[in-house]
Amino acid sequence: MSHIPRSPLALRPARAIVAGLFAALAACATVPAAPPPPVEVGILAINDFHGAIEPPRQSVFMPAPDGNTFGVPAGGAAWLASAVDALRAGHRHSVTVSAGDLTSASQFASSLFLDEPAVGAMNLIGLDFNAVGNHEFDRGRAELLRLQTGGCDKHTRREPCAVEPFAGARFRYLAANVTTESGETLFPATGTRTFGTGAGAVTVGFVGLTLKGTPGLVLPEAVAGLTFDDEADAINRAADSLRAGGADAVVVLVHQGGRTSGDPDPQGCDGLAGEILPILDRVSPKVDVVVSGHTHWAYVCERDLPGRSSPLLLTSAGVYGTLVTDITLTIDPVASRVVAKKAANVIVQSVPYTATSGVRGNTDLVPRFEPRPDVAAYVARFVEASKSFSARKVGWLAGPATRAGGDASREGGALGNLIADAQLAATRGAGAQIAFMNPFGIRAPHVLDPDADGALTFAQLYQIQPFNNELVTFSLTGAELKAVLEQGFDDQAPLQALTPSQGFAYRYDLSRPIGQRIVGMTLNGKPVDPAATYRVTVSNFLAQGGDSFTLFANGRDAVRGAVDVEALQGWIASKPARRVPDENRNVDVTPN
């Protein structure tokens, strides 16, 4: 075929089309681009896990359709992993956080191995940030730093890396209000995560910190050289820094909390009270959400506070990984602010168990989760390794000894009596006449429940007393003894009636003024003489002012003795089985 050239006239339509296209493109260039849409970010939050790698035989109580309440068996690291995975699937963007006490006061299989299993389980689950809590400091600064960085350096009585090498936490500890001798924070004050790209990207900043009263809750040598600053001041400094650095939202992870009243409801906020409230009253409007802990309570609250255009969202997920708080933030990347927020506590329903009140079975009213295989296998390695310690029968008891009321109780009950009696017996050689046990030092499951033949295992004792505190015996006058007991009711900390050993009893009246609430003390049936000197035994934690009983530090002529759990083991080691001391030794005579 021959080539036929086109005339200039034939090219005109094509030129016109091209010119039209350029004109159209020029017109489009003048139309502003649509702003990026809001970005939703999921924040999955826990608190007070306490090394609960196995199902903790705990229930989350919730309203039933008939108006009553019922308990749902919950918890266990493998089930928690599945719950977190399910919640992540509902968010395009998410981050997983903890508000402290991830470790210590833990289950036997975690505590025995220095909570390396708890950290390892959280690595598998995909935790991003953990605020330090008071229990993070139980084994001291060096051991806490080892949990972050890994390694096998020994800082405690127990051997690290006993099961496998320990690489440390892949998540980041945060400590905005804990400063070292150099004035730097022990861990970073803040962390950030950015989601999306370009103009549609948003950054969420996290502030992590513990309660300023932490030094009163751990051994002094564990926090030597550290300073614990005011919570609200630390939060506001960190929030300013995060906003200045471009954060579009600020989430606080604080190991302090509150309690609600009325019927149990993990979604409720009725009658919220507690030490978290004065902190919230001073928190900057730059903070969008506060994830709290410490009280082992579950709630979802919206707090209207001065200077805020929208309520502050406050949450807590109870204890032992039995709940996960599913928080959704809707963030406008153009305005650089949160435009909507919501939260719900999700029960980590796991395996049924038998409680003292009967079987706690599963329910279809909330989702059921299967254990995630990799986490289950990981936990099983440590449980198996602990069996040579845990299954040993070490004593006998003629029935269950309990501390009723869980962590909310100020009484030690029969279990507190038993421990105090054991500590008195173990220190008679140092002249001890009285021993005291602090109820809040009795850890989960708050019961020593022997087998049918009355036998108890070492694991059962260790779960109750996992801290390896030494007993200390010293001298106090009767007047000093009264002043110490008054500190349990001075409104400076949660009410806590020290549990005395057999032979000592006291009465208290909460209607009387602070400092005058102890209305009677007797030893072996005789009134305590204010001027006389008495030999008193407590743990070294209390002896150094722990749990706000600072006046124990006035003790004189101190003698150190056995480790607390060893004293308990010795007390119940002989047959016939030890009687359960269920008498009431500290009597509340407050008028109704």
Residue pairs with C-beta under 8 A, 6 or more apart in sequence:
35 199
35 334
36 196
36 198
36 199
36 200
36 333
36 334
37 200
38 330
38 331
38 332
38 333
38 339
38 340
39 93
39 195
39 196
39 200
39 201
39 202
39 330
39 331
39 333
40 91
40 92
40 93
40 328
40 329
40 330
40 331
41 91
41 93
41 94
41 95
41 195
41 202
41 204
41 249
41 328
41 329
41 331
42 87
42 88
42 90
42 91
42 93
42 94
42 95
42 326
42 327
42 328
42 329
43 94
43 95
43 96
43 97
43 204
43 251
43 289
43 291
43 325
43 327
43 328
43 329
44 84
44 87
44 88
44 94
44 95
44 96
44 97
44 324
44 325
44 326
44 327
45 96
45 97
45 98
45 99
45 253
45 291
45 315
45 317
45 324
45 325
45 327
46 80
46 97
46 98
46 99
46 317
46 321
46 323
46 324
46 325
47 98
47 99
47 100
47 101
47 133
47 255
47 257
47 291
47 292
47 293
47 294
47 316
47 317
47 318
47 319
48 99
48 100
48 101
48 133
48 293
48 294
48 296
48 318
48 319
48 320
49 98
49 101
49 102
49 103
49 118
49 122
49 320
49 321
50 101
50 102
50 103
50 104
50 105
50 106
50 107
50 135
50 319
50 320
50 444
51 102
51 103
51 104
51 105
51 106
51 107
51 110
51 111
51 115
51 117
51 118
52 75
52 76
52 77
52 106
52 107
52 110
52 320
52 321
53 76
53 77
53 107
53 109
53 110
53 117
53 118
53 121
53 379
53 382
53 383
54 76
54 77
54 107
54 109
54 379
54 383
55 73
55 74
55 75
55 76
55 79
55 350
55 351
55 353
56 75
56 76
56 107
56 320
56 321
56 322
56 444
56 445
57 73
57 353
57 355
57 445
58 73
58 74
58 75
58 319
58 320
58 322
58 444
58 445
59 71
59 72
59 73
59 74
59 322
59 355
59 360
60 71
60 72
60 74
60 266
60 298
60 318
60 322
60 323
60 347
61 69
61 70
61 71
61 72
61 264
62 69
62 70
62 72
62 264
62 265
62 266
62 347
62 365
62 366
63 69
63 263
63 264
63 265
64 70
64 365
65 365
69 263
69 264
70 363
71 355
71 360
72 347
72 349
72 360
72 362
72 363
72 365
72 366
73 349
73 350
73 351
73 352
73 353
73 360
73 361
73 362
74 322
74 323
74 347
74 348
74 349
74 350
75 320
75 321
75 322
75 348
75 350
76 321
76 348
76 350
76 351
76 371
76 379
77 118
77 121
77 125
77 321
77 375
77 378
77 379
78 371
78 372
78 373
78 375
78 376
78 379
79 348
79 349
79 350
79 351
79 369
79 370
79 371
79 372
80 125
80 321
80 324
80 348
80 375
81 121
81 124
81 125
81 371
81 372
81 374
81 375
82 369
82 370
82 371
82 372
83 324
83 346
83 348
83 367
83 369
84 96
84 125
84 126
84 324
85 372
86 367
86 369
87 94
87 324
87 326
87 346
88 94
88 96
90 326
91 328
93 195
93 196
95 128
95 129
95 193
95 204
95 206
96 125
96 126
96 127
96 128
97 127
97 128
97 129
97 130
97 131
97 206
97 251
97 253
97 291
98 122
98 127
98 129
98 130
98 131
98 171
98 253
99 131
99 133
99 208
99 253
99 254
99 255
99 291
99 292
99 293
99 316
100 130
100 131
100 132
100 133
100 134
100 135
100 136
100 208
100 210
100 253
100 254
100 255
100 293
100 294
101 133
101 134
101 135
101 136
101 255
101 293
101 294
102 118
102 119
102 122
102 130
102 133
102 136
103 110
103 115
103 118
103 119
103 135
103 136
103 147
104 111
104 115
104 135
104 136
104 138
104 139
104 466
105 111
105 135
105 138
105 443
105 444
105 466
105 467
106 115
106 118
106 466
107 444
107 463
108 386
108 389
108 390
108 459
108 462
108 463
108 466
109 117
109 379
109 382
109 383
109 385
109 386
109 390
110 116
110 117
110 118
110 382
111 462
111 463
111 466
112 158
112 386
112 389
112 390
112 462
113 158
113 162
113 163
113 382
113 385
113 386
114 139
114 143
114 156
114 158
114 160
115 147
116 147
116 160
116 161
116 163
116 166
116 382
117 378
117 379
117 382
119 147
119 166
119 168
119 169
120 166
120 378
121 375
121 378
121 379
122 130
122 169
122 171
123 169
123 170
123 171
124 374
124 375
124 378
125 375
127 169
127 170
127 171
128 171
128 172
128 191
128 193
129 171
129 172
129 173
129 174
129 191
129 206
129 208
129 253
130 169
130 171
130 172
130 173
130 174
130 208
130 253
131 173
131 174
131 175
131 208
131 209
131 210
131 253
131 254
131 255
131 293
132 144
132 173
132 174
132 175
132 178
132 186
132 187
132 208
132 209
132 210
132 255
133 210
133 211
133 214
133 255
133 293
133 294
134 210
134 211
134 213
134 214
134 217
134 218
134 255
134 294
135 217
135 218
136 144
136 147
136 173
136 210
137 144
137 214
137 218
137 222
137 223
137 226
138 218
138 219
138 222
138 467
139 155
139 156
139 222
140 155
140 156
140 219
140 221
140 222
140 223
141 186
141 222
141 223
141 224
141 225
141 226
142 153
142 155
143 155
143 156
144 173
144 186
145 186
146 153
146 155
146 160
146 166
146 168
147 168
147 169
147 173
148 168
148 169
148 172
148 173
148 187
149 168
150 166
150 167
150 168
150 169
151 160
151 166
151 168
152 160
152 161
152 165
152 166
153 160
154 160
156 468
157 468
160 166
162 385
163 381
163 382
163 385
164 381
172 187
172 188
172 191
173 187
173 188
173 208
174 187
174 188
174 189
174 190
174 191
174 206
174 207
174 208
174 209
174 253
175 185
175 186
175 187
175 188
175 189
175 208
175 209
175 210
176 185
176 189
176 190
176 207
176 208
176 209
176 234
176 235
176 237
176 238
177 185
177 209
177 210
177 212
177 228
177 229
177 230
177 231
177 233
177 234
178 185
178 186
178 187
178 209
178 210
178 214
178 226
178 227
178 228
178 229
179 185
179 186
179 226
179 227
179 229
180 186
180 225
180 226
180 227
181 225
186 226
187 208
189 207
189 208
189 209
189 234
189 237
189 238
189 241
190 205
190 206
190 207
190 208
190 238
190 241
190 242
191 205
191 206
191 208
192 203
192 204
192 205
192 206
192 242
192 245
192 247
193 203
193 204
193 206
194 201
194 202
194 203
194 204
195 201
195 202
195 203
195 204
196 202
196 333
199 333
199 334
200 333
201 333
202 248
202 249
202 331
202 333
202 336
203 246
203 247
203 248
203 249
204 247
204 248
204 249
204 250
204 251
204 329
204 331
205 239
205 242
205 243
205 245
205 247
205 249
205 250
205 251
206 250
206 251
206 252
206 253
207 234
207 235
207 238
207 239
207 242
207 250
207 251
207 252
207 253
207 254
207 287
208 252
208 253
208 254
209 231
209 234
209 235
209 252
209 253
209 254
209 255
210 228
210 254
210 255
210 256
211 228
211 231
211 254
211 255
211 256
211 275
211 294
212 228
212 229
212 230
212 231
213 228
213 493
213 548
214 223
214 228
215 223
215 226
215 228
216 493
216 545
216 546
216 547
216 548
216 550
217 546
217 547
218 541
218 546
219 469
219 540
219 541
219 544
219 546
220 544
220 545
231 254
231 256
231 279
232 278
232 279
232 282
232 283
235 252
235 254
235 279
235 283
235 284
235 287
236 282
236 283
236 284
236 286
239 250
239 252
239 283
239 284
239 286
239 287
240 284
240 286
242 250
242 286
243 250
243 286
246 336
248 331
248 332
248 333
248 336
248 337
248 338
249 288
249 289
249 329
249 331
249 337
249 338
250 286
250 287
250 288
250 289
251 287
251 288
251 289
251 290
251 291
251 329
252 283
252 287
252 289
252 290
252 291
253 291
254 276
254 279
254 290
254 291
254 292
254 293
255 292
255 293
255 294
256 275
256 276
256 279
256 292
256 293
256 294
257 274
257 275
257 276
257 292
257 293
257 294
257 295
257 297
257 316
258 272
258 273
258 274
258 275
258 276
258 277
258 292
258 295
258 297
258 299
258 316
259 272
259 273
259 274
259 295
259 297
259 408
260 268
260 269
260 270
260 271
260 272
260 273
260 297
260 299
261 270
261 271
261 273
262 268
262 270
262 271
266 298
266 299
266 300
266 318
266 323
266 345
266 347
267 300
267 344
267 345
268 299
268 300
269 299
269 300
269 301
269 302
269 314
272 299
272 301
272 314
274 295
276 290
276 292
276 314
280 290
280 303
280 305
280 312
280 314
281 305
283 290
283 305
283 312
285 305
285 307
285 308
285 309
287 312
288 312
288 313
288 329
288 338
288 341
289 312
289 313
289 314
289 315
289 327
289 329
289 341
289 343
290 312
290 313
290 314
290 315
291 315
291 316
291 325
291 327
292 314
292 315
292 316
293 316
295 316
295 407
296 318
296 319
296 406
296 407
296 408
297 316
297 318
298 316
298 317
298 318
298 323
298 345
299 314
299 315
299 316
300 313
300 314
300 315
300 325
300 343
300 344
300 345
301 313
301 314
301 315
302 311
302 312
302 313
302 314
303 311
303 312
303 313
303 314
304 311
305 311
305 312
310 338
310 341
313 327
313 341
313 342
313 343
315 325
315 327
315 343
315 345
316 325
317 323
317 324
317 325
317 345
318 345
319 407
320 444
321 348
322 347
322 348
323 345
323 346
323 347
323 348
324 345
324 346
324 348
325 343
325 344
325 345
325 346
326 343
326 344
326 345
326 346
327 341
327 342
327 343
328 340
328 341
328 342
328 343
329 338
329 340
329 341
330 338
330 339
330 340
330 341
331 337
331 338
331 339
332 338
332 339
346 366
346 367
347 366
347 367
348 369
349 362
349 363
349 366
349 367
349 368
349 369
350 369
350 371
352 359
352 360
352 361
352 362
353 359
353 360
354 360
356 400
356 402
356 447
362 368
386 459
389 458
389 459
389 462
390 457
390 458
390 459
390 462
391 457
391 458
391 459
392 457
392 458
393 455
393 456
393 457
394 456
394 457
394 458
394 461
394 569
394 572
394 573
395 455
395 456
395 461
395 569
395 571
395 572
395 573
395 574
395 578
396 450
396 453
396 454
396 455
396 456
396 572
396 574
396 575
396 576
396 577
396 578
397 418
397 448
397 450
397 454
397 456
397 572
397 577
397 578
397 580
398 450
398 454
398 576
398 577
398 578
398 579
398 580
399 450
399 580
400 447
400 448
400 449
400 450
400 580
401 413
401 414
401 415
401 417
401 418
401 447
401 448
401 580
401 581
401 582
402 413
402 414
402 415
402 446
402 447
402 448
403 409
403 411
403 412
403 413
403 414
403 415
403 416
403 439
403 442
403 446
403 447
404 411
404 413
404 446
405 411
405 413
406 446
407 440
409 439
410 439
410 488
410 494
410 495
410 496
410 497
411 439
411 497
411 499
411 586
412 419
412 420
412 437
412 438
412 439
412 442
412 497
412 498
412 499
413 439
413 499
413 582
414 580
414 581
414 582
415 442
415 446
415 447
415 448
415 464
416 437
416 439
416 442
416 499
417 499
417 501
417 502
417 581
417 582
417 583
417 585
418 448
418 568
418 571
418 572
418 578
418 580
418 581
419 437
419 442
419 464
419 465
419 499
419 564
419 568
420 435
420 436
420 437
420 499
420 500
420 501
420 502
421 435
421 501
421 502
421 571
421 581
422 567
422 568
422 570
422 571
422 572
423 432
423 435
423 437
423 471
423 501
423 537
423 538
423 539
423 564
423 567
423 568
424 432
424 433
424 434
424 435
424 501
424 502
424 537
425 567
425 570
425 571
426 471
426 537
426 561
426 562
426 566
426 567
426 570
426 571
427 435
427 471
427 473
427 537
427 559
427 561
427 562
427 567
429 561
430 473
430 535
430 537
430 559
430 561
431 473
431 535
431 559
432 473
432 535
432 536
432 537
433 503
433 523
433 534
433 535
433 536
434 481
434 500
434 501
434 503
434 504
434 523
434 534
434 535
434 536
434 537
435 471
435 500
435 501
435 536
435 537
435 538
436 498
436 499
436 500
436 501
436 536
436 537
436 538
436 542
437 498
437 499
437 538
438 496
438 498
438 499
438 538
438 539
438 541
438 542
438 546
438 547
438 549
439 496
439 497
439 498
439 499
440 494
440 496
440 547
441 465
441 467
441 469
441 539
441 541
441 542
441 547
442 464
442 465
443 463
443 464
443 465
443 466
444 463
445 463
446 464
448 456
448 460
448 461
448 464
449 460
450 456
450 577
454 577
456 572
458 569
461 565
461 568
461 569
462 565
464 565
464 568
465 564
465 565
465 568
466 565
467 539
467 541
467 564
468 563
468 564
468 565
469 539
469 540
469 541
469 563
469 564
470 539
470 540
470 560
470 561
470 562
470 563
470 564
471 537
471 538
471 539
471 540
471 560
471 561
471 562
471 563
471 564
471 567
472 537
472 538
472 539
472 540
472 543
472 555
472 558
472 559
472 560
472 561
473 535
473 536
473 537
473 558
473 559
473 561
474 535
474 536
474 543
474 555
474 556
474 557
474 558
474 559
475 533
475 534
475 535
475 536
475 555
475 556
475 557
476 484
476 533
476 534
476 536
476 554
476 555
476 556
477 530
477 531
477 532
477 533
477 534
478 521
478 528
478 529
478 530
478 531
478 532
478 534
479 530
479 531
480 551
480 554
481 521
481 528
481 534
481 536
482 518
482 521
482 528
482 530
483 551
484 498
484 549
484 551
484 552
485 498
485 506
485 508
485 518
485 521
486 514
486 515
486 516
486 517
486 518
487 548
487 549
487 550
487 551
488 495
488 496
488 497
488 498
488 549
489 495
489 497
489 508
489 510
489 514
489 517
489 518
490 514
490 515
490 548
491 514
492 548
493 547
493 548
495 510
496 547
497 508
497 586
497 588
498 549
498 586
499 585
499 586
500 506
500 585
500 586
501 537
502 581
502 585
503 523
503 524
504 521
504 522
504 523
504 585
505 521
505 522
505 585
505 586
505 587
506 518
506 520
506 521
506 522
506 585
506 586
506 587
507 518
507 519
507 520
507 586
507 587
507 588
507 589
508 517
508 518
508 519
508 586
508 587
508 588
508 589
508 590
509 517
509 519
509 588
509 589
509 590
509 591
510 517
510 588
510 590
511 590
511 591
512 519
519 589
520 527
521 527
521 528
522 528
523 534
528 534
536 555
537 561
538 552
539 546
539 564
540 560
541 547
542 549
542 552
543 552
543 553
543 555
543 558
544 552
544 553
545 551
545 552
545 553
561 567
562 570
571 578
572 578
